[in-house]
Structure formats: C-alpha cells, structure tokens
Amino acid sequence: MKVNQYLQGQPCWVELASRDITVSKPFYRGLFGWGIVDLPVPQGTYSMFNLEGDDLGAMYQLPDEMVKAGDLSRWLIYFAVDNLDNTLVDVRGAGGTIVLGPHDVGESGRMATILDPEGAKFALWQAKDHIGAHRAAEANTLCWVELACRQTEAAKSFYSKVLGWGSQASNMENMEYTEWQVGTQDIGGMLKMTSEWGDMPAHWMSYFTVDDCNAKAKQVVELGGAICVPPTDIANVGRFSVVNDPNGAVFSIIELRMGT
C-alpha cells in the first residue's frame, strides 16, 4: 500500500547503523528483496532501501572508531511529528534526553534522536520534502513497533505527553502487553520486561511483515543471520520470530493471520 502522509506519532522510517555495510546489503537484499541506492552524504554514504523504487528505510556504515569501541549494529525507529522543536520541549518536560540534534537533513526534513526516561532510543522526524517510508501494510515492509521496558506506567505517561499516544491493555497470555494508538489506529505495542530478561536494557523493536514466517526464518540463517526466538504463534495475530542479521542487529519478522 502506498503511503503519502504520516500523522503525529506514527512510525514513519527505520534506519540501520551497520558494523559492516558490505555484509548488510546482500543480507537485506536477499531476505526482503529490497533495492538499495547509495546516496553521497558528508559523512560517507547513506544507502536507501526501496521496493520498486518506493523508499522504505535506510542504512549507513558505523564509523571505524565506533566499531572498534564495540558498538553493535542496530535498527532505529523514527516517529513523525508536526513540529520538532515543540515536541522537544515536551521531551525534556517528560524526562527524556536529546542525544542528537535537532538538525535539518537537507530539504528532506528535520530530526532528533531521543532517549526515553528508561533509556530506549528512538528518533523524531518532521517531514519537509521526504515523508519517510512510501509503503506499508504489505510484505517486506515495517508493520509494527514494540517497546520492551520495565517501567510501563512511566512509559505510558512519557509517550502520551511527547507523541500524543493513547494506550490500551491487550489480552496476551502470560505477559503484560499494551497497544499504542494514534487516533483509532494501533501502531505498536509495549511489553513489560520481567526478571527473565536479565540486565538487557529497554529498547524498541521493529517488525517486518512476511508471507511465510517459517520459510523466512530459515532464509535468515541461510543468509548468515541467526534466530533469537524461533517461529512462534500469537493467538489471533499470526506467527513471528526474532532474528539477528549477520552483524548482530536485532529485528522481528511476522506472518499476519488475523482471526486465526
């Protein structure tokens, strides 16, 4: 489905910081069939993912000093905002931290990178010439974003103040789960991290739609990645798996089977 506009608070872009972009390119090209277009930027190259020419997200090479320091490959989720500067006032007031920006990205838009009060990282995007991803709700595109954290009530307060999200409890077996809403649309979720998570920090997870979770998880391994959570059914939703790309970036794939 083509996307022409994002409302305040909707996830609008994903970006991969890669330890080795020469490994990341064939992996994601093979897994999702994404085209990749390299754009020159002052810091090097910004590689745009696309389906049939429609932008979906991007990746870039982590600087050598960050790789040597042990920085891991990671996905970053961007949320649309109507006015970045006003939203950053809300970020500070709600206890968040601005770690990068705000700054303009040419004529494309204006962005900042944020840590929420528990340390989960995300980005904000005020569009100018580039709204973000131009496709959604189809195979090999972003379909869901999920916050894993321990202080769920604090998170509800923070994201409500910053992005205007509504929230409602979801009936998930053996876990506390919340669905995030922009208006009447469910755009993501939040699960409460228990002691079983150990000392893993709070974080955001990207979910990409696939036609066949089992086959796609097998392909992840064939392309050099690894499976963290094997394909698992979610009642009334579908089947998902958490995986690593060859550089260690974590993301999820999900085969949606609503009503099953």
Backbone hydrogen bonds in HBPLUS format (Angstrom, degrees):
<---DONOR---> <-ACCEPTOR-->    atom                        ^
c    i                          cat <-CA-CA->   ^        H-A-AA   ^      H-
h    n   atom  resd res      DA  || num        DHA   H-A  angle D-A-AA Bond
n    s   type  num  typ     dist DA aas  dist angle  dist       angle   num
A0136-ALA N   A0001-MET O   3.00 MM 135  5.46 148.3  2.11 146.1 156.0     1
A0003-VAL N   A0134-HIS O   2.90 MM 131  4.75 151.7  1.98 119.8 119.9     2
A0010-GLN N   A0007-LEU O   3.04 MM   3  5.72 170.7  2.05 145.1 145.4     3
A0009-GLY N   A0080-ALA O   2.73 MM  71  5.32 174.0  1.73 154.1 151.9     4
A0080-ALA N   A0010-GLN O   2.91 MM  70  5.58 169.0  1.92 157.5 156.7     5
A0012-CYS N   A0078-TYR O   2.89 MM  66  5.76 159.2  1.93 141.8 148.7     6
A0133-ALA N   A0012-CYS O   2.75 MM 121  5.79 166.7  1.77 166.1 170.9     7
A0078-TYR N   A0013-TRP O   2.87 MM  65  5.01 166.9  1.89 153.3 150.6     8
A0058-ALA N   A0014-VAL O   3.10 MM  44  6.65 145.9  2.22 145.4 155.7     9
A0015-GLU N   A0076-LEU O   2.92 MM  61  5.12 148.1  2.02 143.6 153.0    10
A0076-LEU N   A0015-GLU O   2.77 MM  61  5.12 142.5  1.91 142.0 154.7    11
A0016-LEU N   A0058-ALA O   2.81 MM  42  6.28 158.0  1.86 143.0 148.8    12
A0060-TYR N   A0016-LEU O   2.94 MM  44  6.48 145.8  2.06 163.4 172.2    13
A0017-ALA N   A0074-ARG O   2.93 MM  57  5.45 168.9  1.94 162.4 161.8    14
A0074-ARG N   A0017-ALA O   3.04 MM  57  5.45 149.2  2.14 142.5 152.2    15
A0018-SER N   A0060-TYR O   2.90 MM  42  6.06 177.4  1.90 172.2 172.7    16
A0062-LEU N   A0018-SER O   2.79 MM  44  5.58 173.2  1.79 154.6 152.7    17
A0023-VAL N   A0020-ASP O   3.04 MM   3  5.58 150.7  2.12 112.8 121.2    18
A0024-SER N   A0020-ASP O   3.15 MM   4  6.48 155.0  2.21 145.0 152.7    19
A0025-LYS N   A0021-ILE O   3.02 MM   4  6.01 163.1  2.05 148.7 150.6    20
A0028-TYR N   A0024-SER O   3.07 MM   4  6.25 173.7  2.08 167.0 165.2    21
A0029-ARG N   A0025-LYS O   2.99 MM   4  6.01 155.5  2.05 152.7 160.6    22
A0030-GLY N   A0026-PRO O   2.94 MM   4  5.80 154.6  2.00 135.4 142.3    23
A0031-LEU N   A0027-PHE O   2.85 MM   4  6.00 155.8  1.91 148.8 156.3    24
A0032-PHE N   A0028-TYR O   3.05 MM   4  5.70 164.4  2.07 137.0 141.8    25
A0033-GLY N   A0029-ARG O   2.96 MM   4  4.76 128.0  2.23 118.5 128.9    26
A0035-GLY N   A0050-ASN O   2.78 MM  15  5.00 164.1  1.80 153.1 154.0    27
A0050-ASN N   A0035-GLY O   2.90 MM  15  5.00 137.4  2.08 139.4 142.0    28
A0037-VAL N   A0048-MET O   2.95 MM  11  5.11 156.2  2.01 140.7 148.2    29
A0048-MET N   A0037-VAL O   2.78 MM  11  5.11 163.2  1.81 150.5 146.2    30
A0039-LEU N   A0046-TYR O   2.80 MM   7  5.09 155.7  1.86 135.0 143.4    31
A0046-TYR N   A0039-LEU O   2.80 MM   7  5.09 168.2  1.81 154.2 157.9    32
A0041-VAL N   A0044-GLY O   3.05 MM   3  5.26 173.2  2.05 129.5 130.7    33
A0044-GLY N   A0041-VAL O   2.90 MM   3  5.26 159.6  1.94 116.7 123.6    34
A0047-SER N   A0059-MET O   2.91 MM  12  5.25 160.2  1.95 171.1 167.5    35
A0059-MET N   A0047-SER O   2.80 MM  12  5.25 144.1  1.93 144.7 156.6    36
A0049-PHE N   A0057-GLY O   2.83 MM   8  5.18 161.8  1.86 127.8 133.7    37
A0056-LEU N   A0049-PHE O   2.93 MM   7  5.49 155.7  1.99 139.6 138.4    38
A0051-LEU N   A0054-ASP O   3.01 MM   3  5.19 150.6  2.10 137.6 141.6    39
A0054-ASP N   A0051-LEU O   2.91 MM   3  5.19 170.0  1.92 120.0 121.8    40
A0134-HIS N   A0055-ASP O   2.71 MM  79  5.52 168.2  1.73 164.8 163.1    41
A0066-MET N   A0063-PRO O   2.97 MM   3  5.40 128.8  2.24 109.2 122.3    42
A0067-VAL N   A0063-PRO O   3.08 MM   4  6.46 155.7  2.14 153.9 161.5    43
A0068-LYS N   A0064-ASP O   2.87 MM   4  6.09 165.5  1.89 156.2 159.9    44
A0069-ALA N   A0065-GLU O   3.04 MM   4  6.08 134.3  2.26 128.4 140.2    45
A0071-ASP N   A0066-MET O   2.91 MM   5  5.44 158.5  1.96 163.8 156.6    46
A0070-GLY N   A0067-VAL O   2.99 MM   3  5.21 156.6  2.05 105.5 112.6    47
A0123-ALA N   A0077-ILE O   2.91 MM  46  6.08 155.3  1.97 158.4 157.1    48
A0079-PHE N   A0123-ALA O   2.84 MM  44  6.25 150.1  1.93 142.2 148.4    49
A0125-TRP N   A0079-PHE O   2.89 MM  46  5.92 151.9  1.97 152.6 150.6    50
A0081-VAL N   A0125-TRP O   2.96 MM  44  5.86 149.8  2.05 142.8 140.8    51
A0087-THR N   A0083-ASN O   3.07 MM   4  6.28 157.0  2.13 150.7 157.8    52
A0088-LEU N   A0084-LEU O   2.89 MM   4  6.15 150.1  1.98 154.9 163.0    53
A0089-VAL N   A0085-ASP O   3.27 MM   4  6.60 142.3  2.43 140.6 149.4    54
A0089-VAL N   A0086-ASN O   3.21 MM   3  5.25 127.7  2.50  95.0 108.1    55
A0090-ASP N   A0086-ASN O   3.30 MM   4  6.71 150.9  2.39 141.5 148.7    56
A0090-ASP N   A0087-THR O   3.01 MM   3  5.01 114.8  2.45  93.5 109.3    57
A0091-VAL N   A0087-THR O   2.84 MM   4  6.23 146.6  1.95 145.6 156.3    58
A0092-ARG N   A0088-LEU O   3.07 MM   4  6.28 167.3  2.08 148.7 149.8    59
A0093-GLY N   A0089-VAL O   3.03 MM   4  6.21 163.1  2.06 146.5 151.8    60
A0094-ALA N   A0090-ASP O   2.90 MM   4  5.98 138.0  2.08 144.6 154.6    61
A0096-GLY N   A0091-VAL O   2.83 MM   5  5.01 156.7  1.88 158.0 150.3    62
A0095-GLY N   A0092-ARG O   3.18 MM   3  5.30 162.7  2.21 106.1 111.3    63
A0097-THR N   A0115-LEU O   2.86 MM  18  5.07 159.5  1.91 150.3 156.2    64
A0115-LEU N   A0097-THR O   2.82 MM  18  5.07 155.5  1.88 149.4 156.8    65
A0099-VAL N   A0113-THR O   2.90 MM  14  5.62 153.9  1.96 145.9 153.3    66
A0113-THR N   A0100-LEU O   2.85 MM  13  4.95 158.0  1.90 137.5 144.1    67
A0103-HIS N   A0111-MET O   3.04 MM   8  5.74 153.0  2.12 155.1 163.7    68
A0111-MET N   A0103-HIS O   2.98 MM   8  5.74 163.1  2.01 161.4 159.7    69
A0105-VAL N   A0109-GLY O   2.77 MM   4  5.41 170.5  1.78 158.4 156.4    70
A0108-SER N   A0105-VAL O   2.90 MM   3  5.64 141.3  2.05 145.9 148.7    71
A0129-ASP N   A0107-GLU O   2.99 MM  22  5.94 150.8  2.08 144.0 151.4    72
A0128-LYS N   A0108-SER O   2.87 MM  20  5.20 154.0  1.94 139.0 130.7    73
A0130-HIS N   A0108-SER O   3.05 MM  22  4.73 162.3  2.08 132.1 127.8    74
A0110-ARG N   A0126-GLN O   2.88 MM  16  5.07 149.9  1.97 138.5 148.5    75
A0126-GLN N   A0110-ARG O   2.80 MM  16  5.07 172.2  1.81 159.9 162.6    76
A0112-ALA N   A0124-LEU O   3.27 MM  12  5.42 144.1  2.41 137.4 142.1    77
A0124-LEU N   A0112-ALA O   2.86 MM  12  5.42 159.9  1.90 160.1 166.1    78
A0114-ILE N   A0122-PHE O   2.77 MM   8  5.43 174.2  1.77 164.9 167.0    79
A0122-PHE N   A0114-ILE O   2.99 MM   8  5.43 154.7  2.06 149.1 155.6    80
A0116-ASP N   A0120-ALA O   2.90 MM   4  5.39 161.8  1.93 146.7 150.8    81
A0119-GLY N   A0116-ASP O   2.83 MM   3  5.16 161.5  1.86 119.2 125.6    82
A0140-ASN N   A0209-THR O   2.69 MM  69  5.31 166.7  1.70 144.0 145.1    83
A0209-THR N   A0141-THR O   3.02 MM  68  5.82 156.6  2.08 166.6 162.0    84
A0143-CYS N   A0207-TYR O   2.91 MM  64  5.86 167.8  1.93 153.0 155.1    85
A0207-TYR N   A0144-TRP O   2.95 MM  63  5.07 147.8  2.06 165.6 156.7    86
A0189-GLY N   A0145-VAL O   2.87 MM  44  6.45 147.9  1.97 149.1 159.7    87
A0146-GLU N   A0205-MET O   2.94 MM  59  5.02 153.4  2.01 142.1 148.7    88
A0205-MET N   A0146-GLU O   2.72 MM  59  5.02 146.9  1.83 141.5 153.0    89
A0147-LEU N   A0189-GLY O   2.87 MM  42  6.27 161.1  1.90 147.2 147.5    90
A0191-LEU N   A0147-LEU O   2.91 MM  44  6.42 151.6  1.99 156.5 165.6    91
A0148-ALA N   A0203-HIS O   2.91 MM  55  5.52 171.6  1.91 169.6 172.0    92
A0203-HIS N   A0148-ALA O   3.07 MM  55  5.52 150.6  2.16 146.2 155.3    93
A0149-CYS N   A0191-LEU O   3.21 MM  42  6.62 161.3  2.25 166.3 171.9    94
A0193-MET N   A0149-CYS O   2.68 MM  44  5.30 163.4  1.71 136.1 141.0    95
A0155-ALA N   A0151-GLN O   2.99 MM   4  6.27 151.3  2.08 148.9 157.8    96
A0156-LYS N   A0152-THR O   2.96 MM   4  6.21 156.6  2.01 149.1 154.5    97
A0157-SER N   A0153-GLU O   3.15 MM   4  6.42 159.0  2.20 145.3 150.1    98
A0158-PHE N   A0154-ALA O   2.95 MM   4  6.19 162.5  1.98 150.2 155.0    99
A0159-TYR N   A0155-ALA O   2.98 MM   4  6.10 172.8  1.98 162.4 161.4   100
A0160-SER N   A0156-LYS O   3.09 MM   4  5.97 145.9  2.21 138.7 148.0   101
A0161-LYS N   A0157-SER O   3.11 MM   4  6.25 157.9  2.16 146.0 151.3   102
A0162-VAL N   A0158-PHE O   2.93 MM   4  6.14 156.9  1.98 153.5 160.8   103
A0163-LEU N   A0159-TYR O   2.91 MM   4  5.43 157.0  1.96 132.2 139.8   104
A0164-GLY N   A0160-SER O   2.95 MM   4  4.40 129.1  2.22 111.0 120.6   105
A0166-GLY N   A0181-GLN O   2.90 MM  15  4.83 165.3  1.92 141.5 145.7   106
A0181-GLN N   A0166-GLY O   2.88 MM  15  4.83 152.8  1.96 137.7 134.4   107
A0168-GLN N   A0179-GLU O   3.08 MM  11  5.43 145.4  2.21 141.6 151.9   108
A0179-GLU N   A0168-GLN O   2.84 MM  11  5.43 170.4  1.85 160.2 161.7   109
A0170-SER N   A0177-TYR O   2.88 MM   7  5.47 164.0  1.91 151.3 147.3   110
A0172-MET N   A0170-SER O   2.98 MM   2  5.82 122.0  2.32 111.9  95.5   111
A0192-LYS N   A0176-GLU O   3.23 MM  16  5.69 155.0  2.30 154.8 158.5   112
A0178-THR N   A0190-MET O   2.82 MM  12  4.99 158.5  1.86 148.0 154.9   113
A0190-MET N   A0178-THR O   2.73 MM  12  4.99 137.4  1.91 147.0 151.6   114
A0180-TRP N   A0188-GLY O   2.77 MM   8  5.08 162.6  1.80 126.7 132.7   115
A0187-ILE N   A0180-TRP O   2.98 MM   7  5.83 151.1  2.07 137.7 146.9   116
A0182-VAL N   A0185-GLN O   2.91 MM   3  5.30 154.1  1.97 154.7 159.7   117
A0185-GLN N   A0182-VAL O   3.05 MM   3  5.30 157.9  2.10 131.9 129.4   118
A0197-TRP N   A0194-THR O   3.03 MM   3  5.78 164.6  2.05 120.7 125.4   119
A0198-GLY N   A0195-SER O   3.03 MM   3  5.54 164.3  2.06 115.1 120.1   120
A0200-MET N   A0197-TRP O   3.39 MM   3  5.98 166.5  2.41 132.2 134.7   121
A0252-SER N   A0206-SER O   2.88 MM  46  6.08 160.5  1.92 166.8 169.4   122
A0208-PHE N   A0252-SER O   2.89 MM  44  6.30 154.5  1.96 144.0 149.8   123
A0254-ILE N   A0208-PHE O   2.99 MM  46  6.19 149.8  2.08 150.8 151.8   124
A0210-VAL N   A0254-ILE O   2.93 MM  44  5.74 152.7  2.00 137.6 138.1   125
A0216-LYS N   A0212-ASP O   2.95 MM   4  6.06 158.8  2.00 152.2 159.0   126
A0217-ALA N   A0213-CYS O   2.87 MM   4  5.97 158.4  1.92 152.2 157.4   127
A0218-LYS N   A0214-ASN O   3.09 MM   4  6.31 157.1  2.14 146.3 152.4   128
A0219-GLN N   A0215-ALA O   3.00 MM   4  6.25 148.2  2.10 140.6 149.6   129
A0220-VAL N   A0216-LYS O   2.91 MM   4  6.24 144.9  2.04 145.2 154.6   130
A0221-VAL N   A0217-ALA O   3.39 MM   4  6.78 156.1  2.45 146.7 150.0   131
A0222-GLU N   A0218-LYS O   3.09 MM   4  6.40 160.3  2.13 146.9 152.8   132
A0223-LEU N   A0219-GLN O   2.91 MM   4  6.08 141.4  2.07 149.1 158.3   133
A0225-GLY N   A0220-VAL O   2.79 MM   5  5.08 152.3  1.87 156.2 147.2   134
A0224-GLY N   A0221-VAL O   3.00 MM   3  5.17 163.6  2.03 109.9 114.2   135
A0226-ALA N   A0244-ASN O   3.00 MM  18  5.05 155.9  2.06 134.2 139.8   136
A0244-ASN N   A0226-ALA O   2.76 MM  18  5.05 162.7  1.79 151.2 153.6   137
A0228-CYS N   A0242-VAL O   2.77 MM  14  5.29 150.4  1.85 140.5 148.0   138
A0229-VAL N   A0242-VAL O   3.00 MM  13  4.80 163.0  2.03 130.9 134.2   139
A0242-VAL N   A0229-VAL O   3.14 MM  13  4.80 143.9  2.28 124.9 135.2   140
A0232-THR N   A0240-PHE O   2.79 MM   8  5.43 153.2  1.86 152.4 161.0   141
A0240-PHE N   A0232-THR O   2.88 MM   8  5.43 159.1  1.92 152.5 151.0   142
A0234-ILE N   A0238-GLY O   2.71 MM   4  5.33 164.8  1.73 159.1 158.3   143
A0237-VAL N   A0234-ILE O   2.99 MM   3  5.41 155.1  2.05 140.7 138.3   144
A0238-GLY N   A0234-ILE O   3.09 MM   4  5.33 154.2  2.16 140.1 148.1   145
A0257-ARG N   A0237-VAL O   2.65 MM  20  5.52 165.2  1.67 138.7 143.1   146
A0239-ARG N   A0255-GLU O   2.91 MM  16  5.12 154.4  1.97 140.0 148.2   147
A0255-GLU N   A0239-ARG O   2.72 MM  16  5.12 169.2  1.73 159.8 161.8   148
A0241-SER N   A0253-ILE O   2.97 MM  12  5.49 148.0  2.08 154.4 158.3   149
A0253-ILE N   A0241-SER O   2.94 MM  12  5.49 160.0  1.98 159.5 165.9   150
A0243-VAL N   A0251-PHE O   2.86 MM   8  5.68 172.2  1.86 175.2 177.7   151
A0251-PHE N   A0243-VAL O   3.04 MM   8  5.68 158.8  2.09 154.4 159.9   152
A0245-ASP N   A0249-ALA O   2.88 MM   4  5.35 151.8  1.96 144.6 153.5   153
A0248-GLY N   A0245-ASP O   2.90 MM   3  5.26 166.2  1.92 119.6 123.7   154
A0260-THR N   A0257-ARG O   3.21 MM   3  5.93 146.4  2.33 146.9 145.0   155
